[in-house]
Amino acid sequence: MLVATASSGESAPAVSGLSTVAAGVGEYRRHEPFVYRQAIRRSVYVTMRDGVRLAVDYYLPARDGKVKRGRFPVVLEYTRYGRSAPLPGGGTKHRQYSATDAQGLMSIADDPIRSELLLAYGYALVVADMRGSGASFGPSHAEGEDIEGKDGFDLVAWIARQAWSDGTVGMLGSSYLAEVQPRVAAERPPALKALSMVYGFFDGPNSAYSMGGIFRDGWQGGWVQNVAKLDNRSTDPNAPITNISAVDADRDQVQLRKAIDEHREGVDDEYFQHLDAFKTAGVVRDVLPFIDHYQLKGQNNLYTVLDRVNAGGVPTLLSGGWHDIYANDMLLWYANLTVPRKLIYGPYPHGKSGPAPNDPRDIERERLVARETLRWFDRWLRKMPNDAEQRPAVQFGLQRDPRHTEWFASDTWPPRQANYRDLYLSGKVSNTIVSQYDGSLSWEPEANSSRQPWRVDYSASVGSTGTRWGGLVHDVPVTVNDTKSLTYTSPPLAEDLYVAGIPVVKLWLSSENAPDADVHAYLNVVSEDGTSRLISDGMLRASHRTLGRPPYLNFGLPFPSSNSTDIAATPPLSATPVALEFTMLAVGRVFHRGDRLRLTIAGADRGNTLGLERDPAPKLAIHVGAATRSALSLRVLGEKGHVP
């Protein structure tokens, strides 16, 4: 079953073969006005099994400035990014919630988001600094160390023992705060009853950190710098600590400064010990830090804990974004989890949607995550007989424009009425841009073969926003990048085109002078004024083109193995064309009648990836038509994959 709905109560245009009904995504309300309009914050140190102390804030529902007595279900946010920061007046501020005053009193906002909404409905909230970060002790550590799950187990056990806890715990969080949840669930803490994961990776070497063997050093480098600042590793030991709150009993920051001294004993992110290898050989999956089995230390691929997570059976709500760096990963989580689960996808990035505050997409996202998490936790923590289990298995929103999202519901992913359709690359000139070659895209294959020569321009880049770490990734103008690249542009669409899923690129590539090269593919939309805007991207180093069997379910999509044995056995590029098949980041969008689609092929993404650069620059060619049918495959919604 696949049904279409509209946001903001509007009537959505029907997709061919589909009906329209109201889904009510993000509209869950138990009863309002809220039960509580205040909360009290307190903070303590909690000792882990090995003696390391973690800093913990806990918030309890309150009325008239006093904690409401009783036992509450508890939601844990287990963070790498600082549980709260001190305010000049003596209070604290979590980066997403209302401030507390010097006595720890929080006034809950009229339109609260995420955990603050849960407080308003009578949940307690715990926010804990991971070891090596914030005010917690221990050295800073590489992302994904095994200790994160073990500490999480101990935190959940501590929560369950508190007088204000009813013994049930859920976990909530985005990004790193989502990724740590399966690590904790894999340890099987008895009190952990539900998860709400928002924008977390599944297979980092094939999305967040790299794709097709090409390292995303811009994205990862920015992250490493940010967490070093948050950990205060480079801070003058005598400077005031203003970005992290000390626990209540540490008013003189003595313990906080000792904790920060221990942070400095840690290491920078493990990736950056391998930059030389990444630049030449690429990201090789069977070489640290990407090894494909569960490690005791280092960059664990999260799918390696799947068996343990599934055995634990913790019900999991998954929220993903089409504009996120993890656009593919949350779909993979859904495909590979066997626990009770639901999936919600919308047209949202990892960060903010734009530079202006109160972007409607951000407001929609926060409301959706908060309300659907409340529905989920009410069912699994409070055991309330709501409709959480009866809701559609998958609800996904396609962005028609920045202010309008059309929502669909399906009982499976991918939806049975979403079928791959090929757009074939053609040597026919489109007359839409002056690029290295101005080819065409067509729904029908070209009978005759041709080749389009291409000299790699290493200055090509979609700009720093192309990392998808920031918010400005939706419809970023990339016309300048197109001019430095090969382009293949479709005629104007005769009617709206609904696309939902992971695109696949197949290119036939040859080389005159380079045994290896990086290939970057961009899906862009071209408006009537000729402006090209970024929708999705994918990449592959040619020496990593051998396809392997993925260690998890991946919808049958091409999976470059990036295994050292396969790389060594892959012939170098030559004048004989070879096939490169790889995925792009998932797309959920309504392309408008009159839009043109463009596939742009470049040899670099300066500032975003660690490229394989040669002097002289490679002379390459893309081959199209006949036996070398280079194509872009899109998953199209509609009856039998109808296309305009």
N, C-alpha and C positions, 0 to 999 in steps of 0.2 A: 504494500500500500504506500502511495506517495500522495500527499495532499498539500496544497499551497495555501498560504495565508498572507496577510499583510501586517505591517507594523502600524502603530498609532491608530488602530481601529479602522484603517482604510481598506477598501476592497481591492484585492490584488488581481491583476490581469491573469487569466487562466493560461497555463502552459499547455501546449497541445497534448490532449489526452489526459489531463489532470483536472481534478475538481478543486474547489476552494472552500475551506472551512476555517473557523477560528481556532487557533492552537493555544492562545493565552500564554505564550512563553514569556517569562519574566513578570507575570502578573499575579503570582501567588500571594495571598493575604489571609492570614489566619483570623485575625480580628484587629482592628485599629480604631481609636488611637492606641499607641504602643502601651505595653504593660509597664515599662520602665522608661523614664526620661533622664535617668542619671546612672552613673557607675562610679565606683571607688577603685582607684589603682593602688596596689602595693607591690613592692619588689623585694626579692630575696635571692640568696644563692642556694642552688640545689646541687648536691654532691653526686657525681656519677660513680659507677662501680670501681673505677681506677683512681678515685680521689680527686679528679679534676672538678672544679666548681663552675657551673653555668649560671649566668645571670638570667633571672626570670621576672617578668612583670605579670601580675594577674589582676584582672578587672572583674569586679563582682557587681551585679545589678543593685541599684540603690534607690531609695526614696527619701525625700526630705534630708538629704545629705548624709544618710546612714545606710550601711549595707543591709540589704534585705536578708534576714536569717533564713537558712534552709540549705538544701542541697540542690545543685544545678548540674545539668549536663554541661560539659566543658568542651570548648573548641581550642585546639592548639595551633598556633602559628610558630613554626620553628625556622628562624630566619638567619641569613648570612649578612643582612643589610642593616642591622641595628634595630633593637626592639623599641627604642625611644630616645629622644634627644632632650637635654635640659633646656628650659626656658628661663629668661632673665629674672622673672618674678618668682622662681622657685618651683614652677610646675614642669610638666613634660609634654612632649608632642610626638606621637607616633606619626609616621609620614602620611598615613591615610586617614587618621581618625581625629576627632575633636581633641583639643588640648585638655590636660588636667591642671588644676590649680595647685598651690603649694600644699594643700591638704590631700591631694590626690583625687579631687572630685572632678568628674567629667559630666558636662551637660550634653546629652545625646542630641545630635542634629535632627532637624525636622525631616530631612530626607537622608537618613543614614545609609552608608554603604558597607557591604561585606560584613566584617565581624561586628561593627558597631550596630548594625541592624539586628544581629543575633543577641547582643546585649539587651537591646530594647525588648526582645521577646523572651527574656529570662534565661539566656545561656550565660555561663561564665566564660571568660576569655583568658588564655595564657599565651604570652608572647615570649619566646626564649631565644637568647643569643646562642648561636652555635659555638662550640669550643673554638678558640683562636680568633674570635670576632667579638665586636661590641665590648661589653664588660665581662665576658666570660674568660676564664683562664684557658691555658693551653696555647701551643704555637699555632700560627696560621697554617692551614693545610691546603693541599690541592683539592679542587672540587671533586666530590664524589668518593671520598675515602670511606672505608667500611665503618669507621668509628661513628659516622653520622647516624647510621641506623641503630647502632647499639646505644648511643646517647639518647636517641629518640625513644627507644624502649624504656630506658630508665626514667625519662621525663613523663611518659604516659603512666608508668607505675606510680610515680610520685603524685601526679595529679589525682589518680584514683584513690589515694590514701587521704586526701585532704578533707577536712570537716565540711567544706563548702561544695564538695564534689559528690554527685550521685553515683560515681563509679563508671560513667560512660564518657568516652572521649571521641571527638571527631577531629580531623585535621583539615585545614584550609590554607590556600596560598597560591601565589602565581610564581612562575619561573622557577628559580632555585627552591622556593618554598613549596612548589608543586613537585619538583624532582625528588626532594627528600622524603616525600610521603611514601612512595613504594619502598624506599630503603627501610623506613621504619616498619611498614606493614610486613616486609619480608622477615622481620625479627619476631613477628607474631605476638605483640603485647596483648594480653587478654582483654583489657579495657577498651581497645581501639575498635570502634564500631562503624565508622564511616569516613570516607575521604571525599574532598572536593578539590580536584586538581585543575588549575587554570594555567594554560600555556607552559607546559613542561616538555622537555625533550624526551625522546624514546631511544633514538640511535644518533647520538651526537656526531659521530664521524660521517654521517650521511645527511646532515642538515645543519645543525647549529654551528659546528666547528669546521666542517668541511663538507664538500660534495664532490664526488668523483675524484678523490685524491687531492683536491685543491684546498689549501688551508685558508680559512677566513681570518687572517691576522688582524684586519681592521676591527672586526667585531670583538674578537677575543682579547686583543690588546687593550681596547677601551675598557672591557670588563676587568681585566687584571689591574689596571691603574685605578679604577674606581674602588675596588675592594681593598687595595692597599691603603688608600686614603681612609676608608671606613674603619679599617683595623688600626689606624694611627701608627702604622709601622715606620713611616718616615717622619713622624712628628717629632719636633724638638722635645726631649723628655721634660723640659721645664715649662713648656708652653701650656696654656690652659686647655683642658679637654672640653670642647663645646659641642661635639657631635654625638656623644654617647652619654646616657644617664648612668650615674652610679646607682647601686642599689640603696635602699632607704637607710640601712645601717652604716653606710660608707659615706657619710656627709663630707668628709675631708678628701675624698677620692683616693685614699691610700690604697685600697684594694683595687680600684680601677686602674691606677698607674702600675701596680704590680702585674695585673692582667695584661696590660698593653706591652709591658716589658717581655712577657712570654710570647705575645704575638710576634714580636720582632725576631724571635728564634725560629720562626717558620720559614717556609719557602714560597717563592713566587709560583705562579701557576705552572704546572709540569709541562704544558705544551711548549713553553718557550725555551726548554732545554733541547728542543729538537728542530729548531728553525732551519738550520742548514740542510737537514735531511728533508724537511717538508718542501724546501725550495727546489731541490733536485729530484729526489725520488718520489716526493709527494707524501700524502698521509697514507701510510701502509697499515692496514687494520690488524695484522698479526704481529706488529711491533709496538712496544709500549710507546705512549700511554693508551693505546686503543685496542689492546689485546681482547679477543672475543671470548673470554671466560671470566668468571667472577674473581676479581682480585681482592686481596686483603688490603691493598693500599693503592691509591691512584685513581685514574679516570675510568671508573666502572661504566660500561655501557648498561643502561638501565634495563634493557631487555634480558640481561643475564640474571636478574632476580625474578623474572616472570613466574617460574615454577613455584617459588616460595610465596610470592604475592597471591597467586591463584589458589594455592593450598590454604592460605589464610582466609579467603572468602570475604574480605572486607568490602562492602558495597561502595562503589566509586562513581562519583559524578565527574565527567570530563568536559571541560570548556576549552574550545580552541578558536583561533582567529585566522581567517584567510590571509590577512596581511602580516602575519607573525613570522618570525624566523623559524618557528616550530610548526609551520602550517601543515606539514605532512605528519608530524609526530603524534599529535593527539588523535588523528585518524588511525594510526598504527596502534596506539594504546587501546583504542576501542576494539580493533580487530583481534588483538592478542590477549586481552583480559577475558577470563571466564567467570569472574565474580559478577554479582548483580551490578549493572552499570547502565548509564545513560550518557548520551553524547549531545552537546550543544555547540554549534559553530556559528560564528557571525563575522561580519566584515570589519574586524578589529586588528590593530597592530599590537606589538609587544608593549610599546609605550603609549604615549598620547597620540591622538589622531592628527593633531595639528598644533601650530604655535599658539593659537588663541585658546584661552580657558573656556570651559563649558562647551566644548565641541559636542554636537548632538550624538555623535557616535560613541564618545566616551561616556556620556550620561546614560545612553542606552545599554552599553556594556556593563557598567557598574550596577545598574538596576537589575539587569538580567542575572548576573552572577550572584548578587546578594539574594534576590528572591528565590532563585532556583536552588541555591545552597540551603536557604531556610526550609524550603519544601523537603529537600533531601534529608537534612538533619532532623527535622520534625519526625520524619518516618523512621529513621534508623537509630536515632539517639533517644527520642521521646516515645517511640513506638506509637505515634499517632496514626489513626486510620485515614490518611489522606490519599491522594491519587498519584503519589510519586512513582510507584511501581507500574501503574496503569498508563502512565504517560507514554507517548511514542518513544521508541528506542533511540531515535535520532531526530533532532530538530536543527535545521540549518537555515541561515538567512543569507540571501544573495543581495548584494548592494546594487540598487538601480541608480542611485546618485548619493552624494554624501549625506543626505537627509532622509533617505527612504530605503528601507530594507524589506524585502519580500521573504517571508518565512515559509518553510516547507517542513513537513513531517514525514518520516519514513520508518518502516519497521526493520530496516537493515541499512548497512553501509557497505559498498555503495548502493544507492537506490537502484532497484531493478529497472527503472525507466531512465537511467542515466547511462548512455552508451557512448563508447569512443567513436569519434569520427575524425578522419584524416584531412588535414589541409596540406596539400602537396606543394613543395617548393618547385618553382618554375623559372626558367631562364627568360621568360617574357618580361619585358620592361614594364614597370607599373606607372612610371612617370609621376611618382609622389615625393621623391627626395633625391638629392644629389649625394650618393653614398659610394662606397667602393664598388658595389654593384647593386643596382636598383631592380631586384627581381620581384616576382609575384608569388602569391599564395592562391591556390585554387582547390575547390572541393573535388575536382577530377584530376587524375594523374596525367602528366605530360607524356605523350607517346614517344617522343624523340629525346635522346640523352643530350646533355650539354654540361659544361663545367664553367663555374664562375671563379676566376682567379682572385686571390686575396693575399695581400701582404699585411701581416699583423702589425697593428699600431699599438704600441705599449702604453700610449697615453690615454687609451680608451678607459672610460670609467662612468658608472652611473651616479657617482658622487657619494659622499659619506652617508647619505640617507639610504643608499642601496643596501646597507647592512641589515636593514629591518630591525635594528636594535632600537633606534629612535622611532618617532611616530610618523615622520614625513616620508612614508613609503608608498602610500596609495596615490597613484596618478602623478608621480614625480615626473616633470618634464625631462626627457632624455633624447631630444632631437639631436643635440650636438654629438652625443655618443653614437647615434645612428649613422651620422655622416662619416665616422671613422671606421665603419664596419660594413659587413654585408647585410643587406636588408631584403626581405621578401614580404610584400604587402598585398593584402587581399583587396578586391573591389569593395565598395560600400555594401554593408549588409542590407538585404532587402527587407528584413524584419528583425525584431529583437531576438537575441541569441542567449539562452540560459546555459551557463557553464558551471559545473560543480564537481570538482575532483582534481586529481593530480595529472597534469599534462605530461606527455612523453615526447621526446625529441629523438628522431633517427636521422643522422646525417652521414652521407658518404663523403669521406675526406681523403685527399691525397696531398703529397708534399713534394716540392722540388728540392729543398735544401735542408730540412730539419727532421731529425729522427723522432722528435716528440714535440708536442705543443699543447697548450691549454685552449679549450673551446668553451666560450661562455655564450649561452643562449638566453635571450630576453623575449618575453611575450609583452608586446606593447599595444596600446589602442591609439589610433590616429584619428583625431577629430577633423571636422570639415576644414578648419583653418590650417591643417598640416602639422599641428603640434602632436608629437609622439609622447605618450605617457606610459610609465612602467607599470606593469601588472604582475609579472612573475619572472623568475629567473631560475636557471639551472646551469650546471657546469660539469666538465669532465676533462681530465688529463688523458691524452690519447693513449699513453702507455698503460692506463688503468682500464682500458675498454673491454677486457675480457669479462664476460658476465659469469656470475656464480650463483649459487643457491643461498638465499638469505637465511640467517639463523632464526627467522621468525616469519610469520605470515605478512606478506606485503602486497596483497591484492594481485599477485602475478605480474608485478611490474619489473622492468629490467633492473638488475642489481649488479653494478660493477663490483667485482669482488675486492679490488684493492688489496689483494693478498700477494705477499712477496714472491711466491712461486709463480703465480699467474703473470705478474708484472715481468718477471725475468723471462718468461716463455713467450711474451707478446712481441711479435716482430716490430721493428721500427717502421715509422711512416715512410712511404716511398711514392713513386708516381702511380702505383696501383691503388685505386681507392679502396678504403676499408670502412666498415660500418661502425659508427659510434651511437649507442643507444643509452639514454639516461633520462631521468625524471627531472621535472621542475618542481618548484614549490606550488602547493595546491592553490586552485583558483575557485572562488565563489562569487560570481558576478553576472549581472544582466548587461550584455553588450547591446547598445542601442541601434535601432535601424539607422543607417547612414554612417555608422562607425566603420573604420577599416581595422583589421587585425594585422599586426606586423610581427614577424619573427626576425630578430636582429642577432647576427652572429659576430662575436668579437673574440679577440685573442688575449684579452687582459681586462681586469677591473681594478685599475690602480687605486690604492687607498683602502680597498676592501679585501683583496686576496693577495696571498704571497705567490706571485706568478713565476712561471718558468720562462725567464727572458734569455734570448740568444742574440748574438751579434755576428752576422747580420740577422735581421728579423726574418722569421720564417715566411717563405712563399708557399702558400697553401691554395687549395681549391676545393669548393663544394661541388659535388656532382649530383645532378637531378635528372629525373625522367628515365624511362625504359627500365633497365635492371638496377638502376641506382636511384630508387624513389626515395629521396630525402623528404621527410614529412614531419609535421607537428600534429600530434593527436590530442584532441580535447574531449573531455567527457561532457556530453551535451544532454541536457534534460529535455525530455519530450518523448512522445510516442515514437518508438523505433529510432531514437536518435535523430529526429527531424532537424534539418538545418536549413537556413534560408538560402 
